[in-house]
Amino acid sequence: MNTLITGAFGFVGTNLSNALSAKGKHRLTALDVSKPPTHCYTAFNTWAELDKLSGEPLDAIIHLAGKAHNTANTTRREEYFDVNLGLTKKIFEYFLNSEATKFIFFSSVAAVANEVVGVLTENNVPAPKTPYGESKLAAEHYILSQKIPKDKDVYILRPCMIHGPGNKGNLNLLYKLVKKGMPWPLGAFDNLRSFASIDNVTFVIRQILEKEIPSGIYQIADDEPVSTNELIKIIAQTLHLNIRIWHIPPDLVRLGASIGDYLRLPLNSERLKKLTESYIVSNMKIKKALAIDSLPTDAHDGLIKTFKSF
């Protein structure tokens, strides 16, 4: 199978290309702004060379390229739309005019909701609250507004927070905090959050490529949500440390986070939300489409693998 991957050398693209190439069934072409010294792609092209791609006709296109969410809120709204909507228009038009029969767009649960009451499903009415989420939803709407030939399938994937070796997001900040032996001050918050192991993400994409799956919108999340306090305990277990968990009154913690908004401190209001609010994402639809009862990587095992890589 000949597959083009945009954003090929990002965190997801690197892990996905390694997983696909290990199976020996895929010829991978990278589309990105630059390339690292070593990689497992057969060919590399920049966006300026998109219309000049050579080689055998493509079977599938995976659109991973995008402007990632900036928790420091220093990215202009226009930048999100220029990249997340603009590049989607460009690559989807290319797909419609190509021989490729499968298109996978990597969106986000942020395109639907910044906060979740209960469990988020694909039936929730999208109401994004951030420029990042709005730009991802705009890209989804563009794709769905196009006339798609009957011989082509289109998949919109909405993963929740992805983690894995090589990822340096909020989980890495938690890890560094625990490693320093500092007490965890947010023990009074009772929450459950869904995460997505990169191994489960690559599994889902590989299944979509290799099987006949109905077109549609699918969320990606591990089978079990995890509390932040449990995350702290898993990190401590990985480091062989005893961790103290403090139960500071939530209102006092929120006040400290609001100060962090103005002083650009590591803990600000947005990070506090991600660490303490519940955000449970259903993965029932994708499991039903794949005819499986569970994803291959257990949430707990996936997190341990991630933390051991830091």
ZIMORA-V292338 format. One record per pair of residues at least 24 apart in sequence whose ideal C-beta (glycine too) atoms are under 10 Angstrom apart, sorted by sequence separation. I is the first residue (numbers start at 1). GAP is how many residues later the second one is. D is the distance in Angstrom with one decimal. If there is no record, write none. Layout:
((I GAP D) (I GAP D))
//
This chain:
((1 24 5.9) (2 24 7.7) (3 24 7.2) (4 24 8.0) (5 24 7.2) (6 24 8.4) (7 24 7.8) (8 24 4.7) (9 24 8.7) (17 24 6.1) (29 24 7.0) (63 24 7.6) (84 24 9.3) (108 24 7.5) (109 24 8.5) (110 24 8.9) (111 24 8.5) (112 24 9.1) (171 24 8.2) (196 24 5.2) (197 24 9.5) (1 25 5.2) (2 25 4.8) (3 25 5.6) (4 25 4.7) (5 25 6.1) (6 25 4.5) (7 25 6.2) (8 25 9.9) (9 25 7.6) (14 25 7.7) (29 25 9.7) (63 25 6.4) (65 25 9.8) (108 25 6.8) (110 25 9.5) (111 25 4.0) (112 25 7.6) (194 25 8.8) (196 25 5.3) (197 25 5.7) (1 26 7.1) (2 26 8.2) (3 26 7.1) (4 26 8.0) (5 26 6.8) (6 26 7.0) (7 26 9.1) (9 26 6.3) (13 26 9.5) (14 26 8.8) (29 26 7.1) (65 26 7.7) (107 26 9.3) (110 26 6.3) (111 26 4.1) (194 26 9.4) (195 26 7.1) (196 26 5.9) (197 26 10.0) (250 26 7.7) (1 27 9.3) (2 27 7.2) (4 27 5.9) (5 27 8.5) (8 27 7.9) (9 27 5.8) (29 27 9.6) (63 27 9.7) (84 27 9.5) (108 27 9.7) (109 27 9.3) (110 27 8.6) (111 27 8.7) (194 27 4.1) (195 27 5.6) (8 28 9.8) (13 28 9.3) (27 28 8.1) (63 28 5.2) (107 28 9.9) (108 28 5.1) (111 28 8.2) (112 28 9.6) (193 28 9.6) (194 28 6.5) (27 29 7.2) (29 29 7.5) (62 29 9.7) (63 29 7.5) (107 29 4.8) (108 29 9.1) (111 29 6.1) (194 29 9.3) (195 29 9.2) (9 30 6.7) (31 30 8.8) (61 30 6.5) (106 30 9.0) (107 30 7.7) (111 30 9.5) (194 30 8.4) (195 30 7.9) (8 31 7.7) (27 31 9.5) (31 31 9.7) (61 31 8.5) (63 31 9.9) (105 31 9.1) (167 31 7.2) (194 31 4.8) (195 31 6.4) (8 32 10.0) (9 32 8.7) (27 32 9.0) (29 32 9.4) (31 32 9.0) (32 32 9.3) (33 32 8.6) (63 32 8.4) (107 32 6.9) (108 32 9.8) (126 32 9.7) (161 32 7.5) (163 32 5.7) (164 32 9.0) (166 32 8.2) (192 32 9.1) (193 32 5.8) (194 32 8.0) (8 33 6.3) (26 33 9.0) (31 33 9.4) (32 33 7.1) (61 33 7.5) (106 33 9.7) (107 33 5.6) (160 33 7.9) (161 33 7.7) (162 33 7.6) (163 33 7.3) (164 33 6.2) (165 33 7.6) (192 33 4.1) (193 33 6.3) (26 34 8.9) (28 34 9.4) (31 34 7.3) (61 34 5.0) (105 34 6.9) (122 34 9.4) (160 34 4.7) (161 34 5.3) (162 34 4.8) (163 34 6.5) (164 34 3.0) (165 34 9.8) (191 34 8.9) (192 34 6.9) (193 34 7.4) (9 35 9.1) (60 35 9.2) (105 35 7.2) (159 35 9.6) (160 35 6.3) (161 35 6.6) (162 35 7.8) (163 35 6.7) (164 35 6.8) (191 35 9.4) (192 35 5.5) (193 35 6.9) (5 36 7.7) (8 36 7.7) (58 36 9.3) (107 36 9.2) (122 36 7.7) (159 36 9.5) (160 36 5.3) (162 36 5.8) (164 36 9.4) (191 36 5.7) (192 36 8.9) (195 36 8.7) (4 37 9.8) (8 37 9.4) (50 37 10.0) (58 37 8.4) (61 37 7.4) (105 37 9.7) (159 37 4.8) (164 37 8.1) (190 37 7.1) (191 37 5.9) (193 37 9.8) (3 38 9.9) (105 38 6.0) (120 38 8.8) (162 38 9.0) (163 38 9.7) (164 38 9.0) (189 38 8.6) (190 38 9.2) (191 38 8.3) (192 38 8.9) (193 38 8.4) (3 39 9.9) (4 39 9.2) (6 39 9.8) (51 39 9.8) (59 39 9.7) (61 39 5.2) (66 39 9.6) (69 39 7.7) (159 39 9.6) (162 39 5.8) (189 39 6.7) (190 39 8.1) (191 39 9.9) (2 40 8.7) (47 40 7.4) (50 40 7.1) (58 40 5.7) (59 40 7.9) (60 40 5.7) (61 40 9.7) (62 40 8.6) (63 40 7.1) (64 40 8.6) (66 40 7.0) (68 40 9.5) (103 40 7.9) (120 40 8.3) (189 40 7.9) (2 41 9.8) (4 41 8.5) (6 41 8.1) (50 41 7.4) (53 41 8.6) (57 41 7.3) (58 41 6.4) (59 41 6.0) (60 41 7.1) (61 41 7.3) (62 41 8.1) (63 41 6.8) (64 41 9.0) (65 41 8.5) (66 41 8.8) (69 41 6.5) (159 41 9.1) (187 41 8.9) (188 41 9.6) (20 42 9.4) (57 42 4.0) (58 42 4.1) (59 42 6.4) (60 42 4.0) (61 42 5.1) (62 42 4.6) (63 42 5.0) (64 42 4.8) (66 42 8.6) (159 42 5.9) (186 42 6.4) (187 42 5.9) (47 43 7.4) (50 43 9.9) (51 43 7.6) (56 43 9.5) (57 43 7.6) (58 43 8.9) (59 43 6.8) (60 43 7.3) (61 43 7.3) (62 43 8.4) (63 43 6.2) (186 43 7.8) (232 43 9.9) (6 44 9.1) (47 44 8.7) (50 44 6.0) (58 44 9.3) (60 44 7.1) (61 44 9.1) (62 44 7.3) (63 44 9.5) (116 44 9.8) (157 44 8.3) (184 44 8.4) (231 44 8.8) (17 45 9.7) (53 45 8.8) (103 45 8.6) (111 45 8.8) (159 45 8.7) (184 45 7.3) (187 45 8.3) (4 46 9.1) (16 46 7.2) (51 46 9.7) (112 46 6.7) (186 46 8.5) (228 46 9.0) (84 47 9.2) (88 47 9.2) (92 47 8.6) (111 47 6.4) (157 47 7.2) (184 47 9.4) (228 47 5.3) (229 47 9.7) (16 48 7.6) (84 48 7.5) (88 48 9.0) (95 48 9.4) (101 48 9.0) (107 48 10.0) (110 48 8.4) (157 48 7.5) (184 48 4.8) (228 48 6.2) (4 49 7.4) (13 49 8.2) (84 49 9.7) (85 49 9.4) (86 49 9.3) (89 49 9.8) (93 49 9.9) (103 49 6.9) (104 49 9.1) (105 49 7.3) (106 49 9.6) (107 49 5.4) (108 49 8.8) (109 49 4.9) (110 49 9.9) (155 49 9.5) (183 49 9.8) (184 49 9.1) (227 49 9.6) (228 49 9.3) (12 50 9.2) (80 50 8.5) (81 50 7.6) (84 50 9.1) (85 50 5.5) (88 50 8.5) (89 50 7.9) (92 50 7.1) (96 50 6.7) (101 50 6.1) (102 50 7.4) (103 50 7.3) (104 50 8.1) (105 50 7.0) (106 50 8.6) (107 50 6.3) (108 50 5.8) (109 50 7.0) (110 50 9.0) (155 50 8.8) (228 50 9.8) (4 51 10.0) (13 51 5.0) (80 51 4.6) (81 51 9.9) (84 51 3.9) (85 51 8.5) (88 51 4.0) (92 51 5.7) (95 51 9.5) (96 51 8.3) (101 51 5.3) (102 51 5.1) (103 51 4.9) (104 51 4.7) (105 51 5.0) (106 51 5.6) (107 51 5.0) (108 51 6.5) (109 51 5.0) (110 51 9.7) (157 51 8.3) (184 51 9.4) (227 51 8.7) (12 52 5.4) (13 52 8.3) (79 52 8.3) (80 52 5.4) (83 52 7.7) (84 52 5.6) (85 52 9.4) (87 52 8.4) (88 52 8.6) (96 52 7.4) (99 52 9.7) (100 52 7.5) (101 52 6.4) (102 52 7.9) (103 52 7.0) (104 52 8.2) (105 52 6.9) (106 52 8.8) (107 52 8.2) (108 52 8.1) (109 52 8.6) (184 52 8.9) (2 53 7.4) (11 53 9.2) (77 53 9.3) (78 53 8.6) (79 53 9.8) (80 53 8.9) (81 53 7.9) (82 53 8.6) (84 53 9.4) (85 53 4.8) (86 53 8.9) (89 53 5.9) (93 53 8.4) (95 53 9.3) (96 53 7.4) (99 53 9.8) (100 53 9.9) (102 53 7.3) (103 53 9.3) (104 53 6.3) (105 53 9.7) (106 53 7.3) (108 53 9.4) (155 53 5.7) (178 53 9.1) (225 53 7.8) (2 54 5.3) (4 54 5.3) (8 54 8.9) (10 54 6.2) (12 54 10.0) (77 54 4.1) (80 54 7.4) (81 54 4.7) (84 54 7.4) (85 54 4.9) (88 54 6.2) (89 54 9.0) (92 54 6.7) (98 54 9.4) (108 54 9.6) (155 54 9.7) (174 54 8.0) (178 54 6.1) (225 54 8.2) (2 55 6.8) (3 55 6.9) (4 55 9.2) (5 55 9.1) (6 55 7.5) (7 55 8.7) (9 55 9.7) (10 55 7.6) (76 55 8.1) (77 55 9.2) (80 55 3.9) (81 55 10.0) (84 55 5.4) (85 55 9.7) (88 55 6.8) (153 55 8.5) (177 55 8.5) (178 55 9.3) (181 55 9.7) (225 55 4.9) (2 56 5.1) (3 56 6.4) (4 56 7.4) (5 56 7.9) (6 56 7.1) (7 56 7.5) (8 56 7.3) (10 56 8.6) (31 56 9.7) (75 56 7.5) (79 56 8.9) (80 56 8.3) (83 56 9.7) (84 56 10.0) (85 56 9.1) (86 56 9.9) (92 56 9.5) (96 56 7.5) (106 56 9.8) (175 56 9.3) (178 56 9.5) (179 56 7.8) (187 56 10.0) (224 56 10.0) (225 56 7.9) (1 57 9.1) (2 57 5.0) (3 57 4.6) (4 57 4.8) (5 57 4.7) (6 57 5.0) (7 57 3.6) (8 57 8.2) (11 57 9.2) (73 57 8.7) (75 57 8.0) (77 57 8.0) (78 57 9.5) (81 57 6.6) (85 57 6.5) (89 57 9.5) (95 57 7.5) (174 57 6.3) (175 57 9.7) (178 57 4.4) (179 57 9.3) (187 57 8.9) (188 57 9.3) (1 58 4.7) (2 58 7.6) (3 58 7.3) (4 58 7.2) (5 58 8.3) (6 58 5.7) (7 58 3.3) (10 58 8.3) (73 58 9.1) (77 58 8.1) (80 58 9.1) (81 58 8.9) (96 58 9.8) (155 58 7.3) (162 58 8.2) (174 58 6.9) (177 58 8.6) (178 58 5.7) (181 58 9.3) (187 58 3.9) (188 58 8.1) (189 58 9.0) (221 58 9.6) (1 59 6.5) (2 59 10.0) (3 59 6.4) (4 59 8.9) (5 59 6.3) (6 59 4.0) (7 59 6.5) (71 59 9.9) (80 59 10.0) (95 59 8.4) (153 59 8.5) (155 59 9.0) (156 59 8.9) (157 59 10.0) (158 59 6.7) (159 59 9.4) (160 59 7.4) (162 59 9.8) (163 59 9.4) (175 59 9.9) (176 59 9.6) (179 59 9.5) (184 59 6.1) (185 59 9.6) (186 59 8.3) (187 59 5.5) (188 59 4.2) (189 59 9.5) (221 59 8.2) (222 59 8.9) (5 60 8.9) (6 60 8.7) (31 60 7.8) (70 60 9.5) (153 60 7.5) (155 60 6.2) (156 60 7.4) (157 60 8.0) (158 60 7.0) (159 60 7.4) (160 60 7.1) (161 60 9.0) (171 60 7.5) (174 60 9.8) (175 60 5.4) (178 60 8.8) (179 60 5.9) (181 60 6.7) (183 60 7.4) (184 60 7.0) (185 60 8.4) (186 60 8.0) (187 60 4.5) (188 60 6.0) (190 60 9.8) (221 60 3.9) (223 60 6.7) (7 61 9.8) (69 61 6.9) (70 61 9.3) (71 61 9.9) (153 61 7.8) (154 61 5.1) (155 61 6.8) (156 61 4.5) (157 61 5.6) (158 61 4.7) (159 61 4.1) (160 61 4.8) (170 61 10.0) (174 61 6.3) (178 61 6.6) (180 61 9.9) (181 61 9.0) (182 61 8.8) (183 61 4.0) (184 61 4.7) (185 61 4.8) (186 61 8.7) (187 61 7.6) (188 61 6.5) (189 61 6.1) (220 61 8.1) (221 61 7.2) (222 61 7.5) (223 61 9.9) (69 62 8.9) (70 62 7.6) (92 62 8.5) (153 62 4.5) (154 62 8.3) (155 62 8.0) (156 62 7.3) (157 62 7.8) (158 62 6.9) (159 62 7.3) (160 62 8.4) (179 62 7.8) (181 62 8.1) (182 62 8.5) (183 62 7.0) (184 62 6.5) (185 62 8.7) (186 62 7.4) (188 62 5.5) (219 62 5.4) (221 62 4.6) (31 63 9.6) (69 63 4.1) (152 63 8.4) (153 63 9.1) (154 63 9.6) (155 63 6.6) (156 63 9.8) (157 63 5.8) (158 63 9.2) (175 63 8.2) (178 63 6.8) (181 63 8.8) (183 63 5.0) (184 63 9.7) (185 63 5.1) (188 63 9.8) (219 63 6.2) (220 63 6.4) (221 63 9.8) (237 63 9.8) (67 64 9.2) (68 64 7.6) (69 64 8.0) (171 64 8.5) (175 64 8.2) (182 64 9.9) (184 64 9.9) (186 64 8.3) (188 64 9.3) (189 64 7.8) (219 64 6.0) (223 64 8.3) (67 65 7.2) (160 65 9.4) (178 65 5.9) (183 65 9.6) (188 65 7.6) (218 65 8.3) (219 65 8.8) (221 65 8.9) (234 65 9.8) (238 65 8.6) (66 66 8.8) (69 66 9.9) (177 66 9.7) (219 66 6.7) (220 66 6.4) (234 66 6.8) (237 66 10.0) (238 66 5.9) (69 67 9.2) (148 67 7.9) (185 67 9.4) (186 67 6.3) (218 67 5.7) (219 67 6.7) (237 67 7.6) (238 67 9.5) (67 68 7.3) (185 68 6.6) (217 68 8.2) (218 68 4.2) (235 68 8.4) (238 68 9.2) (239 68 7.9) (66 69 8.3) (67 69 9.5) (216 69 7.8) (217 69 9.8) (218 69 9.5) (230 69 9.7) (234 69 5.3) (235 69 9.2) (238 69 4.3) (239 69 9.4) (66 70 7.5) (216 70 9.3) (218 70 9.8) (223 70 9.1) (224 70 9.5) (230 70 8.5) (234 70 6.3) (237 70 8.6) (238 70 5.7) (185 71 8.7) (218 71 6.8) (223 71 5.3) (224 71 9.9) (235 71 9.7) (236 71 9.6) (238 71 9.9) (239 71 9.5) (218 72 9.3) (222 72 9.6) (223 72 5.7) (231 72 6.9) (234 72 9.5) (235 72 5.3) (238 72 8.6) (66 73 8.3) (119 73 9.9) (144 73 8.7) (213 73 8.7) (216 73 7.6) (222 73 6.5) (223 73 9.9) (226 73 5.8) (230 73 9.0) (234 73 6.6) (120 74 8.1) (214 74 10.0) (221 74 8.6) (223 74 9.0) (224 74 7.4) (225 74 7.6) (226 74 7.5) (119 75 8.9) (214 75 6.1) (220 75 8.7) (222 75 7.1) (223 75 7.4) (224 75 4.3) (235 75 8.8) (7 76 10.0) (63 76 8.8) (213 76 5.2) (222 76 7.7) (223 76 6.3) (224 76 7.3) (226 76 10.0) (231 76 8.9) (116 77 9.4) (140 77 7.6) (213 77 6.9) (222 77 3.9) (226 77 7.0) (116 78 9.0) (208 78 8.9) (211 78 9.0) (213 78 9.6) (221 78 8.9) (222 78 9.0) (204 79 8.8) (207 79 8.8) (211 79 7.3) (222 79 9.7) (7 80 8.7) (63 80 9.3) (211 80 8.9) (222 80 6.4) (6 81 7.1) (186 81 9.3) (193 81 7.9) (208 81 8.6) (222 81 8.7) (6 82 9.4) (185 82 9.0) (191 82 10.0) (193 82 8.6) (204 82 6.0) (207 82 8.7) (208 82 8.4) (189 83 8.8) (193 83 9.1) (200 83 8.5) (204 83 9.3) (207 83 5.2) (6 84 9.4) (191 84 8.3) (193 84 7.7) (194 84 9.3) (195 84 9.6) (207 84 9.6) (6 85 5.8) (109 85 8.3) (191 85 5.5) (192 85 9.6) (193 85 6.5) (194 85 6.3) (196 85 8.2) (204 85 9.4) (207 85 8.5) (186 86 7.8) (189 86 7.7) (190 86 8.7) (191 86 5.8) (192 86 5.0) (193 86 4.9) (194 86 5.4) (195 86 9.0) (200 86 9.8) (204 86 7.3) (4 87 8.4) (109 87 9.4) (189 87 3.8) (191 87 4.5) (192 87 8.0) (193 87 7.2) (194 87 3.9) (196 87 8.6) (203 87 8.9) (6 88 9.9) (188 88 8.9) (189 88 8.0) (190 88 8.4) (191 88 8.1) (192 88 5.7) (193 88 8.7) (194 88 8.4) (204 88 10.0) (177 89 8.7) (186 89 6.2) (189 89 9.5) (191 89 9.4) (194 89 8.1) (203 89 9.4) (4 90 8.7) (16 90 9.8) (176 90 9.4) (177 90 9.6) (186 90 5.7) (4 91 8.9) (126 91 9.9) (184 91 9.9) (204 91 7.6) (69 92 9.9) (203 92 6.5) (204 92 9.9) (13 93 9.4) (60 93 9.1) (62 93 9.3) (63 93 10.0) (64 93 9.8) (173 93 6.5) (203 93 5.5) (4 94 8.7) (12 94 6.9) (63 94 9.9) (122 94 7.8) (123 94 9.8) (173 94 9.0) (200 94 9.8) (201 94 9.4) (202 94 10.0) (203 94 7.5) (60 95 9.8) (62 95 9.4) (106 95 9.1) (122 95 5.2) (124 95 9.6) (200 95 4.5) (202 95 9.8) (4 96 7.4) (10 96 9.8) (122 96 7.0) (199 96 8.5) (200 96 6.7) (201 96 9.5) (2 97 9.4) (3 97 8.5) (122 97 6.0) (199 97 6.8) (200 97 5.0) (2 98 8.3) (71 98 8.7) (121 98 7.3) (173 98 7.7) (197 98 7.9) (199 98 4.3) (200 98 9.5) (3 99 8.5) (4 99 9.9) (5 99 9.3) (6 99 9.9) (7 99 7.8) (71 99 7.4) (106 99 8.8) (120 99 7.0) (196 99 9.1) (197 99 9.0) (198 99 8.8) (200 99 8.8) (6 100 9.0) (69 100 9.6) (104 100 9.5) (197 100 4.5) (1 101 9.1) (3 101 9.3) (68 101 9.1) (104 101 6.3) (120 101 8.7) (170 101 6.7) (174 101 7.6) (196 101 9.5) (197 101 8.5) (71 102 9.7) (173 102 9.1) (197 102 7.1) (199 102 9.1) (200 102 7.0) (196 103 9.2) (199 103 6.2) (104 104 6.2) (170 104 5.8) (195 104 6.5) (197 104 8.1) (198 104 7.9) (104 105 7.8) (112 105 9.4) (169 105 9.5) (170 105 7.2) (194 105 8.4) (197 105 3.1) (102 106 7.1) (111 106 9.5) (119 106 9.0) (196 106 8.5) (197 106 7.6) (199 106 7.7) (102 107 6.6) (112 107 8.5) (195 107 7.6) (198 107 9.1) (199 107 9.8) (195 108 7.1) (197 108 7.6) (198 108 8.1) (197 109 7.5) (107 110 8.0) (109 110 6.4) (102 111 9.1) (107 111 9.8) (108 111 9.8) (109 111 8.8) (195 111 9.0) (103 112 9.1) (105 112 9.5) (107 112 9.6) (108 112 9.9) (109 112 8.1) (102 113 9.0) (161 113 7.8) (104 114 9.8) (106 114 9.5) (161 118 8.4) (160 119 7.0) (160 120 9.0) (161 120 9.3) (160 121 4.5) (159 122 8.5) (158 123 8.1) (160 123 9.1) (159 124 9.8) (158 128 9.8) (179 128 9.7) (157 129 8.3) (178 129 9.0) (155 131 9.7) (175 131 8.6) (179 131 8.1) (171 132 7.9) (175 132 5.8) (164 133 9.5) (174 133 8.9) (175 133 10.0) (155 134 9.6) (172 134 8.9) (175 134 9.7) (176 134 7.9) (171 135 6.4) (172 135 9.1) (175 135 4.7) (171 136 7.5) (174 136 9.7) (169 137 9.9) (172 137 9.6) (164 138 7.4) (172 138 5.8) (163 139 7.2) (164 139 9.7) (167 139 6.8) (171 139 8.2) (130 140 8.9) (163 140 6.9) (165 140 6.8) (166 140 9.1) (64 141 9.5) (164 141 7.2) (165 141 6.4) (163 142 9.0) (164 142 5.5) (165 142 9.7) (167 142 8.4) (168 142 8.3) (62 143 6.7) (163 143 4.6) (165 143 8.1) (166 143 6.9) (167 143 9.2) (162 144 9.8) (163 144 9.0) (165 144 3.5) (166 144 9.9) (60 145 9.7) (164 145 7.6) (165 145 8.5) (62 146 9.2) (163 146 9.7) (12 147 8.5) (15 147 9.2) (62 147 8.1) (60 148 8.6) (15 149 6.2) (60 149 5.6) (12 150 6.6) (14 150 9.9) (15 150 8.1) (59 150 8.1) (60 150 9.9) (11 151 7.4) (15 151 7.3) (11 152 9.5) (12 152 8.8) (14 152 6.9) (15 152 9.1) (11 153 7.4) (11 154 9.4) (11 155 5.8) (12 155 9.2) (10 156 9.9) (11 156 5.3) (114 156 9.4) (11 157 8.6) (11 158 8.8) (115 158 7.7) (124 158 9.5) (114 159 8.1) (119 159 9.6) (120 159 7.3) (123 159 9.4) (114 160 10.0) (118 160 9.0) (119 160 9.7) (120 160 6.6) (121 160 8.4) (122 160 7.8) (116 161 8.2) (117 161 8.6) (119 161 4.8) (120 161 4.9) (121 161 4.7) (115 162 6.5) (116 162 6.8) (118 162 7.4) (119 162 7.4) (120 162 6.4) (121 162 9.7) (122 162 9.1) (123 162 9.1) (114 163 9.5) (115 163 8.8) (116 163 4.9) (117 163 9.7) (119 163 5.2) (121 163 7.6) (122 163 5.4) (115 164 7.4) (116 164 6.3) (118 164 9.7) (121 164 7.3) (122 164 9.1) (114 165 8.9) (116 165 7.6) (119 165 9.3) (113 166 8.3) (113 168 9.6) (112 169 9.3) (109 170 7.8) (109 172 5.7) (19 179 8.9) (19 180 8.0) (22 180 10.0) (26 180 8.7) (25 181 9.2) (16 182 8.4) (19 182 9.4) (20 182 7.8) (15 183 4.8) (19 183 4.2) (23 183 7.2) (26 183 7.6) (14 184 9.5) (15 184 8.1) (18 184 8.3) (19 184 7.9) (25 184 8.7) (26 184 9.1) (16 185 7.7) (17 185 9.3) (20 185 8.2) (25 185 7.2) (12 186 7.0) (15 186 7.7) (16 186 5.0) (19 186 8.2) (20 186 6.4) (23 186 9.8) (11 187 7.4) (15 187 5.7) (19 187 6.3) (23 187 8.4) (73 188 8.7) (12 189 6.6) (16 189 6.0) (20 189 7.7) (12 190 8.0) (15 190 10.0) (16 190 8.1) (20 190 9.6) (74 190 9.2) (73 191 9.9) (72 192 7.0) (12 193 8.7) (16 193 10.0) (72 194 10.0) (71 195 10.0) (73 195 8.5) (72 196 7.8) (73 196 10.0) (71 197 7.5) (73 197 7.1) (72 198 8.5) (71 199 5.3) (72 199 9.3) (5 200 9.7) (70 200 9.8) (71 200 5.9) (69 201 9.5) (3 202 9.8) (71 202 9.8) (71 203 7.5) (3 206 6.8) (1 208 6.4) (1 209 7.6))
//
